[in-house]
């Protein structure tokens, strides 16, 4: 995948140099339409996946009504370099998902989740403090805004994301905890639809087609999403 824009969009350096870039773009008459706003990805998407539909059709009981496959995208990851959500392929898979811009960021995300899993017991014993001063609150608010502003892309490129899923796969009356990869491409900045692929070892899926269109946009949501057997909040 060509992810030149992503390395720029998610980097801290880009965030620090943003003002200079904006000044330059204004002088050159660059349109705001070229700016990718990651919040446009947030929403509910109905999905099409022929490989899932085949398994679902073969396994559903007589009289069972058809169910839709859905991708839900809720918010940014805590470090602001990815998007958190869930995917449901009825009768086959239900999983937490994270969309990130590069393999490097994905690796760092997985490492951070592992660290959280190891330190979870210790953190539970600590007193995090119930009071925060106004200065800290203001800084957190500014950081939250910066997380959204770091997502920017060149108008000649499509927003592309690596997808990592982690959840439960149902196959032949058994359920198995599993994880896998995929990718998603939004053809335009409005993020009304996407195309991509999905992998799943137990189902012998390798780059099976996955596509979808948005049925409902949403603002950033704090709907709980857990990762892994330890159900680490992300």
C-alpha positions as CSV (number, residue, x, y, z in Angstrom):
1,X,0.0,0.0,0.0
2,X,1.2,3.5,-0.8
3,X,1.0,5.3,2.5
4,X,3.2,8.4,2.0
5,X,0.4,10.7,3.1
6,X,-0.2,8.6,6.2
7,X,3.3,8.9,7.4
8,X,2.8,12.7,7.3
9,X,-0.7,12.8,8.6
10,X,0.0,10.8,11.7
11,X,3.4,12.1,12.6
12,X,4.2,14.5,15.5
13,X,6.5,16.5,13.3
14,X,3.6,17.2,11.0
15,X,1.5,18.5,13.9
16,X,4.3,20.9,15.0
17,X,4.8,22.2,11.4
18,X,1.1,22.4,10.6
19,X,0.8,26.2,11.0
20,X,3.6,26.8,8.4
21,X,1.9,24.4,6.0
22,X,-1.4,26.1,6.4
23,X,0.1,29.5,5.7
24,X,1.7,28.2,2.6
25,X,-1.5,26.6,1.4
26,X,-3.4,29.8,1.9
27,X,-1.0,31.7,-0.2
28,X,-1.1,29.2,-3.0
29,X,-4.9,29.1,-2.9
30,X,-5.2,25.4,-1.9
31,X,-8.8,24.4,-1.3
32,X,-10.0,23.2,2.1
33,X,-11.7,20.4,0.3
34,X,-8.4,18.6,0.0
35,X,-8.1,18.2,3.8
36,X,-9.0,14.8,5.2
37,X,-10.9,15.0,8.5
38,X,-10.7,11.6,10.2
39,X,-14.0,12.3,12.0
40,X,-15.7,11.7,8.7
41,X,-14.8,8.0,9.2
42,X,-16.9,7.7,12.4
43,X,-20.3,6.0,11.8
44,X,-22.1,2.8,11.0
45,X,-21.4,1.0,7.7
46,X,-23.3,-1.9,6.2
47,X,-20.9,-4.3,4.7
48,X,-20.7,-6.7,1.8
49,X,-18.4,-9.7,2.0
50,X,-19.2,-12.6,-0.3
51,X,-17.1,-15.0,1.6
52,X,-18.9,-14.3,4.8
53,X,-22.3,-14.4,3.1
54,X,-21.5,-17.9,1.8
55,X,-20.7,-19.2,5.3
56,X,-23.6,-17.5,6.8
57,X,-26.1,-18.9,4.3
58,X,-24.8,-22.4,4.8
59,X,-25.0,-22.2,8.6
60,X,-28.2,-20.3,9.3
61,X,-31.2,-22.2,10.5
62,X,-34.4,-22.5,8.5
63,X,-36.6,-19.5,9.0
64,X,-33.9,-17.4,10.4
65,X,-34.1,-13.9,9.1
66,X,-31.2,-12.4,7.1
67,X,-28.8,-10.2,9.1
68,X,-26.5,-7.5,7.9
69,X,-22.8,-7.3,8.3
70,X,-21.8,-4.1,10.0
71,X,-18.7,-2.1,10.7
72,X,-18.9,0.5,13.5
73,X,-16.2,3.2,13.8
74,X,-16.3,5.2,17.1
75,X,-13.3,7.3,17.8
76,X,-9.5,7.7,17.7
77,X,-7.1,5.5,19.6
78,X,-5.7,7.0,22.8
79,X,-2.5,8.1,21.0
80,X,-4.5,9.7,18.2
81,X,-2.9,7.6,15.5
82,X,-5.7,5.2,14.7
83,X,-9.5,4.6,14.6
84,X,-11.3,2.3,17.1
85,X,-14.4,0.3,16.2
86,X,-16.1,-3.1,15.9
87,X,-17.0,-5.4,13.1
88,X,-19.9,-7.9,13.1
89,X,-20.3,-10.6,10.5
90,X,-23.4,-12.4,12.0
91,X,-22.9,-16.1,12.6
92,X,-19.2,-15.9,11.7
93,X,-17.3,-13.1,13.4
94,X,-17.6,-10.4,16.0
95,X,-14.4,-8.4,16.7
96,X,-12.9,-5.2,17.9
97,X,-11.0,-3.4,15.1
98,X,-8.3,-0.7,14.8
99,X,-7.5,1.2,11.6
100,X,-4.0,2.6,11.4
101,X,-1.9,4.2,8.7
102,X,1.2,1.9,8.7
103,X,2.6,-1.4,9.9
104,X,4.9,0.5,12.2
105,X,2.0,2.2,14.0
106,X,0.1,-1.1,14.1
107,X,3.1,-2.8,15.7
108,X,3.4,0.0,18.3
109,X,-0.3,-0.2,19.1
110,X,-0.1,-4.0,19.7
111,X,2.9,-3.5,21.9
112,X,1.1,-0.9,23.9
113,X,-1.9,-3.2,24.4
114,X,0.4,-6.0,25.6
115,X,2.0,-3.5,28.1
116,X,-1.4,-2.6,29.4
117,X,-2.3,-6.3,29.8
118,X,0.9,-6.8,31.9
119,X,0.4,-3.7,34.0
120,X,-3.3,-3.9,34.5
121,X,-3.2,-5.5,38.0
122,X,-0.6,-2.9,39.2
123,X,-2.7,0.0,37.8
124,X,-5.7,-1.3,39.7
125,X,-3.9,-1.0,43.0
126,X,-2.8,2.6,42.5
127,X,-4.7,5.7,43.3
128,X,-5.0,7.7,40.1
129,X,-6.1,10.8,42.0
130,X,-9.6,12.2,41.8
131,X,-8.7,15.8,41.5
132,X,-7.1,17.6,38.6
133,X,-6.3,21.3,38.3
134,X,-7.7,23.6,35.6
135,X,-4.4,23.8,33.8
136,X,-4.3,20.0,33.2
137,X,-7.9,20.1,31.9
138,X,-7.0,22.8,29.4
139,X,-4.0,20.9,28.2
140,X,-6.0,17.7,27.7
141,X,-8.6,19.6,25.7
142,X,-5.9,21.1,23.5
143,X,-4.3,17.7,23.0
144,X,-7.7,16.2,22.1
145,X,-8.1,18.8,19.3
146,X,-4.6,18.2,18.0
147,X,-5.4,14.5,17.7
148,X,-8.0,15.4,15.0
149,X,-5.9,18.0,13.3
150,X,-3.0,15.6,12.6
151,X,-5.0,13.7,10.1
152,X,-4.4,15.4,6.7
153,X,-3.9,14.0,3.3
154,X,-2.9,15.0,-0.2
155,X,-5.9,15.5,-2.5
156,X,-4.4,13.1,-5.0
157,X,-4.4,10.2,-2.6
158,X,-7.1,8.0,-1.0
159,X,-7.3,7.6,2.7
160,X,-6.0,4.0,3.3
161,X,-5.8,2.1,6.5
162,X,-4.4,-1.2,7.7
163,X,-7.1,-3.0,9.6
164,X,-6.4,-5.3,12.6
165,X,-9.2,-7.2,14.2
166,X,-9.4,-9.2,17.4
167,X,-12.4,-11.2,18.5
168,X,-14.4,-14.4,18.2
169,X,-14.8,-16.5,15.1
170,X,-17.7,-19.1,14.9
171,X,-17.1,-22.1,12.7
172,X,-18.9,-25.5,12.6
173,X,-20.6,-25.0,16.0
174,X,-17.3,-23.9,17.7
175,X,-16.1,-20.5,18.8
176,X,-12.4,-19.5,18.7
177,X,-10.6,-16.4,19.9
178,X,-8.6,-15.1,16.9
179,X,-7.1,-12.0,15.3
180,X,-6.3,-11.1,11.7
181,X,-5.4,-8.4,9.2
182,X,-7.0,-6.5,6.4
183,X,-7.1,-3.0,4.9
184,X,-9.7,-0.4,4.1
185,X,-9.6,2.3,1.4
186,X,-12.0,5.3,1.4
187,X,-12.3,6.5,-2.2
188,X,-13.0,10.1,-1.1
189,X,-12.7,12.4,1.9
190,X,-16.4,12.2,2.8
191,X,-15.8,8.5,3.7
192,X,-19.3,7.5,2.6
193,X,-18.1,4.1,1.4
194,X,-15.0,1.9,1.5
195,X,-13.5,-1.1,-0.1
196,X,-10.9,-3.4,1.2
197,X,-9.9,-7.0,2.3
198,X,-10.1,-9.2,5.3
199,X,-8.0,-12.2,6.4
200,X,-9.0,-15.0,8.8
201,X,-6.8,-18.2,9.2
202,X,-9.4,-20.5,10.7
203,X,-11.9,-19.7,7.9
204,X,-9.1,-19.9,5.3
205,X,-9.8,-16.3,4.2
206,X,-6.9,-14.6,2.5
207,X,-7.6,-11.1,1.2
208,X,-11.3,-11.8,0.8
209,X,-13.2,-8.8,-0.5
210,X,-14.9,-6.5,2.0
211,X,-16.8,-3.3,1.1
212,X,-19.4,-1.1,2.6
213,X,-21.3,2.2,2.7
214,X,-22.2,4.5,5.5
215,X,-25.8,4.2,6.8
216,X,-25.4,6.7,9.7
217,X,-22.6,9.1,10.6
218,X,-21.8,9.8,14.3
219,X,-19.8,12.1,16.5
220,X,-16.9,10.7,18.5
221,X,-18.3,8.0,20.8
222,X,-17.0,6.5,24.0
223,X,-18.7,3.2,23.4
224,X,-16.6,0.6,25.2
225,X,-14.3,-1.6,23.0
226,X,-12.1,-4.3,24.5
227,X,-9.1,-6.0,23.0
228,X,-7.8,-9.5,23.5
229,X,-8.6,-12.2,26.0
230,X,-7.8,-9.8,28.8
231,X,-10.4,-7.4,27.4
232,X,-8.1,-4.4,27.6
233,X,-10.1,-1.2,27.0
234,X,-8.9,0.7,23.9
